[in-house]
Structures are given as structure tokens and as C-alpha cells.
Amino acid sequence: MTAIAQSVAILMAVFTLSACDKGNTDYEVNDKNCSTEHYQKLPEGSKRDALVEGCMSR
């Protein structure tokens, strides 16, 4: 029974952490995010700079 409880706890933690990471999809290099309109709406910073650099090199 303890192994089942541990497995469930691990799965819940994985799902929770994966749900928290969805905010970074704005910075993934893809057609939508490489549009000028999209990246100009993002706040200035290293994440935005990395996106622009990734879009230029693809």
C-alpha cells in the first residue's frame, strides 16, 4: 500500500510541475512565437532575446 501511495504522490508532483511550466510556451521557437507581433508584446529581457535569436537562426 505504501508503494501505491508513493507512486500516486510522484505522479501528482509530475503533473503539477508540468502544469506550472506552461507559462514558458510564449518563449518556444515556433512559427507563432517568431512573429514580430508576438515577441514585441513580451517584456524585454533575456528570455525574449533568446527567442528572437532562436527565430533568426532557424
N, CA, C and O atoms as a Tinker XYZ file with bonds, in Angstrom:
   232  protein
     1  N      0.820000   -1.201000    0.000000    73     2
     2  CA     0.000000    0.000000    0.000000    64     1     3
     3  C      0.868000    1.271000    0.000000    63     2     4     5
     4  O      0.508000    2.275000   -0.615000    81     3
     5  N      1.980000    1.215000    0.678000    73     3     6
     6  CA     2.866000    2.365000    0.738000    64     5     7
     7  C      3.454000    2.669000   -0.635000    63     6     8     9
     8  O      3.618000    3.836000   -0.992000    81     7
     9  N      3.768000    1.644000   -1.400000    73     7    10
    10  CA     4.328000    1.849000   -2.734000    64     9    11
    11  C      3.315000    2.527000   -3.648000    63    10    12    13
    12  O      3.679000    3.360000   -4.478000    81    11
    13  N      2.052000    2.170000   -3.494000    73    11    14
    14  CA     0.994000    2.797000   -4.301000    64    13    15
    15  C      0.863000    4.270000   -3.934000    63    14    16    17
    16  O      0.741000    5.121000   -4.815000    81    15
    17  N      0.888000    4.571000   -2.652000    73    15    18
    18  CA     0.776000    5.958000   -2.200000    64    17    19
    19  C      1.960000    6.779000   -2.695000    63    18    20    21
    20  O      1.786000    7.928000   -3.099000    81    19
    21  N      3.157000    6.209000   -2.670000    73    19    22
    22  CA     4.331000    6.919000   -3.156000    64    21    23
    23  C      4.236000    7.160000   -4.662000    63    22    24    25
    24  O      4.589000    8.235000   -5.148000    81    23
    25  N      3.761000    6.164000   -5.390000    73    23    26
    26  CA     3.605000    6.317000   -6.838000    64    25    27
    27  C      2.608000    7.405000   -7.176000    63    26    28    29
    28  O      2.836000    8.213000   -8.077000    81    27
    29  N      1.511000    7.423000   -6.455000    73    27    30
    30  CA     0.493000    8.452000   -6.680000    64    29    31
    31  C      1.052000    9.830000   -6.356000    63    30    32    33
    32  O      0.795000   10.788000   -7.085000    81    31
    33  N      1.805000    9.939000   -5.283000    73    31    34
    34  CA     2.393000   11.224000   -4.901000    64    33    35
    35  C      3.380000   11.701000   -5.959000    63    34    36    37
    36  O      3.412000   12.887000   -6.287000    81    35
    37  N      4.172000   10.798000   -6.485000    73    35    38
    38  CA     5.131000   11.169000   -7.532000    64    37    39
    39  C      4.404000   11.622000   -8.785000    63    38    40    41
    40  O      4.782000   12.627000   -9.386000    81    39
    41  N      3.368000   10.900000   -9.189000    73    39    42
    42  CA     2.597000   11.292000  -10.377000    64    41    43
    43  C      1.944000   12.653000  -10.190000    63    42    44    45
    44  O      1.926000   13.464000  -11.116000    81    43
    45  N      1.413000   12.910000   -9.015000    73    43    46
    46  CA     0.786000   14.211000   -8.750000    64    45    47
    47  C      1.822000   15.328000   -8.829000    63    46    48    49
    48  O      1.538000   16.401000   -9.362000    81    47
    49  N      3.009000   15.085000   -8.309000    73    47    50
    50  CA     4.068000   16.092000   -8.363000    64    49    51
    51  C      4.482000   16.363000   -9.802000    63    50    52    53
    52  O      4.692000   17.515000  -10.183000    81    51
    53  N      4.601000   15.315000  -10.600000    73    51    54
    54  CA     4.981000   15.480000  -12.006000    64    53    55
    55  C      3.922000   16.273000  -12.755000    63    54    56    57
    56  O      4.258000   17.179000  -13.519000    81    55
    57  N      2.656000   15.951000  -12.551000    73    55    58
    58  CA     1.584000   16.682000  -13.235000    64    57    59
    59  C      1.536000   18.134000  -12.795000    63    58    60    61
    60  O      1.303000   19.024000  -13.613000    81    59
    61  N      1.752000   18.380000  -11.518000    73    59    62
    62  CA     1.740000   19.749000  -11.013000    64    61    63
    63  C      2.880000   20.559000  -11.615000    63    62    64    65
    64  O      2.680000   21.692000  -12.054000    81    63
    65  N      4.067000   19.980000  -11.635000    73    63    66
    66  CA     5.217000   20.697000  -12.196000    64    65    67
    67  C      5.072000   20.915000  -13.694000    63    66    68    69
    68  O      5.487000   21.955000  -14.204000    81    67
    69  N      4.497000   19.964000  -14.404000    73    67    70
    70  CA     4.317000   20.155000  -15.845000    64    69    71
    71  C      3.281000   21.225000  -16.126000    63    70    72    73
    72  O      3.392000   21.935000  -17.126000    81    71
    73  N      2.282000   21.361000  -15.275000    73    71    74
    74  CA     1.272000   22.404000  -15.453000    64    73    75
    75  C      1.861000   23.783000  -15.176000    63    74    76    77
    76  O      1.453000   24.764000  -15.798000    81    75
    77  N      2.799000   23.867000  -14.268000    73    75    78
    78  CA     3.427000   25.149000  -13.930000    64    77    79
    79  C      4.329000   25.644000  -15.049000    63    78    80    81
    80  O      4.578000   26.846000  -15.141000    81    79
    81  N      4.811000   24.783000  -15.874000    73    79    82
    82  CA     5.765000   25.165000  -16.914000    64    81    83
    83  C      5.085000   25.703000  -18.167000    63    82    84    85
    84  O      5.776000   26.095000  -19.108000    81    83
    85  N      3.776000   25.735000  -18.212000    73    83    86
    86  CA     3.070000   26.165000  -19.410000    64    85    87
    87  C      3.250000   27.642000  -19.706000    63    86    88    89
    88  O      3.008000   28.067000  -20.835000    81    87
    89  N      3.666000   28.438000  -18.732000    73    87    90
    90  CA     3.891000   29.851000  -18.963000    64    89    91
    91  C      5.075000   30.133000  -19.864000    63    90    92    93
    92  O      5.188000   31.235000  -20.402000    81    91
    93  N      5.943000   29.184000  -20.038000    73    91    94
    94  CA     7.128000   29.381000  -20.867000    64    93    95
    95  C      6.877000   29.078000  -22.327000    63    94    96    97
    96  O      7.794000   29.215000  -23.136000    81    95
    97  N      5.677000   28.673000  -22.700000    73    95    98
    98  CA     5.404000   28.362000  -24.097000    64    97    99
    99  C      5.472000   29.612000  -24.965000    63    98   100   101
   100  O      5.617000   29.506000  -26.183000    81    99
   101  N      5.369000   30.787000  -24.366000    73    99   102
   102  CA     5.487000   32.030000  -25.131000    64   101   103
   103  C      6.902000   32.236000  -25.662000    63   102   104   105
   104  O      7.122000   33.037000  -26.570000    81   103
   105  N      7.850000   31.512000  -25.095000    73   103   106
   106  CA     9.249000   31.701000  -25.466000    64   105   107
   107  C      9.819000   30.544000  -26.279000    63   106   108   109
   108  O     11.021000   30.514000  -26.543000    81   107
   109  N      8.973000   29.584000  -26.683000    73   107   110
   110  CA     9.430000   28.489000  -27.530000    64   109   111
   111  C      9.554000   28.977000  -28.966000    63   110   112   113
   112  O      8.726000   29.763000  -29.429000    81   111
   113  N     10.575000   28.520000  -29.668000    73   111   114
   114  CA    10.786000   28.927000  -31.058000    64   113   115
   115  C      9.846000   28.117000  -31.938000    63   114   116   117
   116  O     10.018000   26.909000  -32.099000    81   115
   117  N      8.854000   28.788000  -32.505000    73   115   118
   118  CA     7.926000   28.179000  -33.461000    64   117   119
   119  C      7.346000   29.294000  -34.328000    63   118   120   121
   120  O      7.628000   30.471000  -34.101000    81   119
   121  N      6.539000   28.925000  -35.318000    73   119   122
   122  CA     6.007000   29.916000  -36.261000    64   121   123
   123  C      5.211000   31.008000  -35.565000    63   122   124   125
   124  O      5.359000   32.187000  -35.887000    81   123
   125  N      4.375000   30.628000  -34.620000    73   123   126
   126  CA     3.530000   31.610000  -33.924000    64   125   127
   127  C      4.373000   32.583000  -33.105000    63   126   128   129
   128  O      4.170000   33.796000  -33.160000    81   127
   129  N      5.315000   32.042000  -32.351000    73   127   130
   130  CA     6.107000   32.885000  -31.465000    64   129   131
   131  C      7.167000   33.705000  -32.191000    63   130   132   133
   132  O      7.679000   34.682000  -31.644000    81   131
   133  N      7.496000   33.319000  -33.408000    73   131   134
   134  CA     8.500000   34.070000  -34.166000    64   133   135
   135  C      7.891000   35.243000  -34.937000    63   134   136   137
   136  O      8.606000   35.952000  -35.646000    81   135
   137  N      6.607000   35.450000  -34.808000    73   135   138
   138  CA     6.008000   36.605000  -35.481000    64   137   139
   139  C      6.403000   37.877000  -34.730000    63   138   140   141
   140  O      6.523000   37.874000  -33.505000    81   139
   141  N      6.599000   38.941000  -35.463000    73   139   142
   142  CA     7.003000   40.216000  -34.874000    64   141   143
   143  C      5.987000   40.690000  -33.849000    63   142   144   145
   144  O      6.350000   41.221000  -32.800000    81   143
   145  N      4.714000   40.495000  -34.158000    73   143   146
   146  CA     3.657000   40.942000  -33.245000    64   145   147
   147  C      3.759000   40.236000  -31.902000    63   146   148   149
   148  O      3.531000   40.844000  -30.856000    81   147
   149  N      4.102000   38.952000  -31.931000    73   147   150
   150  CA     4.161000   38.186000  -30.677000    64   149   151
   151  C      5.317000   38.642000  -29.799000    63   150   152   153
   152  O      5.121000   39.002000  -28.638000    81   151
   153  N      6.525000   38.624000  -30.360000    73   151   154
   154  CA     7.648000   38.894000  -29.464000    64   153   155
   155  C      7.748000   40.356000  -29.051000    63   154   156   157
   156  O      8.408000   40.667000  -28.059000    81   155
   157  N      7.109000   41.259000  -29.787000    73   155   158
   158  CA     7.104000   42.654000  -29.342000    64   157   159
   159  C      6.194000   42.855000  -28.130000    63   158   160   161
   160  O      6.359000   43.818000  -27.381000    81   159
   161  N      5.239000   41.953000  -27.940000    73   159   162
   162  CA     4.349000   42.043000  -26.782000    64   161   163
   163  C      4.993000   41.509000  -25.509000    63   162   164   165
   164  O      4.512000   41.786000  -24.411000    81   163
   165  N      6.076000   40.748000  -25.644000    73   163   166
   166  CA     6.737000   40.166000  -24.483000    64   165   167
   167  C      7.589000   41.213000  -23.776000    63   166   168   169
   168  O      8.100000   42.134000  -24.413000    81   167
   169  N      7.741000   41.073000  -22.455000    73   167   170
   170  CA     8.607000   42.019000  -21.742000    64   169   171
   171  C     10.064000   41.837000  -22.149000    63   170   172   173
   172  O     10.501000   40.726000  -22.446000    81   171
   173  N     10.801000   42.927000  -22.161000    73   171   174
   174  CA    12.218000   42.868000  -22.522000    64   173   175
   175  C     12.964000   42.042000  -21.488000    63   174   176   177
   176  O     12.651000   42.073000  -20.298000    81   175
   177  N     13.950000   41.309000  -21.963000    73   175   178
   178  CA    14.755000   40.501000  -21.051000    64   177   179
   179  C     15.462000   39.388000  -21.788000    63   178   180   181
   180  O     15.381000   39.278000  -23.012000    81   179
   181  N     16.155000   38.567000  -21.027000    73   179   182
   182  CA    16.972000   37.516000  -21.632000    64   181   183
   183  C     16.125000   36.453000  -22.332000    63   182   184   185
   184  O     16.552000   35.896000  -23.343000    81   183
   185  N     14.931000   36.164000  -21.808000    73   183   186
   186  CA    14.074000   35.169000  -22.468000    64   185   187
   187  C     13.628000   35.664000  -23.841000    63   186   188   189
   188  O     13.639000   34.915000  -24.818000    81   187
   189  N     13.240000   36.917000  -23.899000    73   187   190
   190  CA    12.816000   37.492000  -25.181000    64   189   191
   191  C     13.988000   37.543000  -26.160000    63   190   192   193
   192  O     13.830000   37.225000  -27.338000    81   191
   193  N     15.151000   37.939000  -25.676000    73   191   194
   194  CA    16.338000   37.992000  -26.532000    64   193   195
   195  C     16.677000   36.617000  -27.089000    63   194   196   197
   196  O     17.039000   36.490000  -28.259000    81   195
   197  N     16.561000   35.582000  -26.251000    73   195   198
   198  CA    16.849000   34.223000  -26.698000    64   197   199
   199  C     15.833000   33.770000  -27.744000    63   198   200   201
   200  O     16.190000   33.068000  -28.690000    81   199
   201  N     14.573000   34.166000  -27.582000    73   199   202
   202  CA    13.549000   33.823000  -28.570000    64   201   203
   203  C     13.858000   34.477000  -29.908000    63   202   204   205
   204  O     13.818000   33.816000  -30.945000    81   203
   205  N     14.161000   35.750000  -29.892000    73   203   206
   206  CA    14.464000   36.472000  -31.136000    64   205   207
   207  C     15.686000   35.859000  -31.814000    63   206   208   209
   208  O     15.695000   35.675000  -33.031000    81   207
   209  N     16.710000   35.544000  -31.036000    73   207   210
   210  CA    17.913000   34.934000  -31.598000    64   209   211
   211  C     17.587000   33.556000  -32.192000    63   210   212   213
   212  O     18.073000   33.206000  -33.268000    81   211
   213  N     16.758000   32.778000  -31.480000    73   211   214
   214  CA    16.369000   31.465000  -31.990000    64   213   215
   215  C     15.567000   31.565000  -33.268000    63   214   216   217
   216  O     15.733000   30.752000  -34.177000    81   215
   217  N     14.697000   32.558000  -33.342000    73   215   218
   218  CA    13.877000   32.746000  -34.551000    64   217   219
   219  C     14.741000   33.167000  -35.741000    63   218   220   221
   220  O     14.483000   32.763000  -36.875000    81   219
   221  N     15.754000   33.971000  -35.478000    73   219   222
   222  CA    16.609000   34.439000  -36.575000    64   221   223
   223  C     17.505000   33.336000  -37.104000    63   222   224   225
   224  O     17.889000   33.356000  -38.273000    81   223
   225  N     17.846000   32.363000  -36.247000    73   223   226
   226  CA    18.789000   31.323000  -36.672000    64   225   227
   227  C     18.109000   30.061000  -37.195000    63   226   228   229
   228  O     18.787000   29.092000  -37.539000    81   227
   229  N     16.802000   30.060000  -37.259000    73   227   230
   230  CA    16.152000   28.825000  -37.764000    64   229   231
   231  C     15.951000   28.847000  -39.236000    63   230   232
   232  O     15.423000   27.890000  -39.801000    81   231
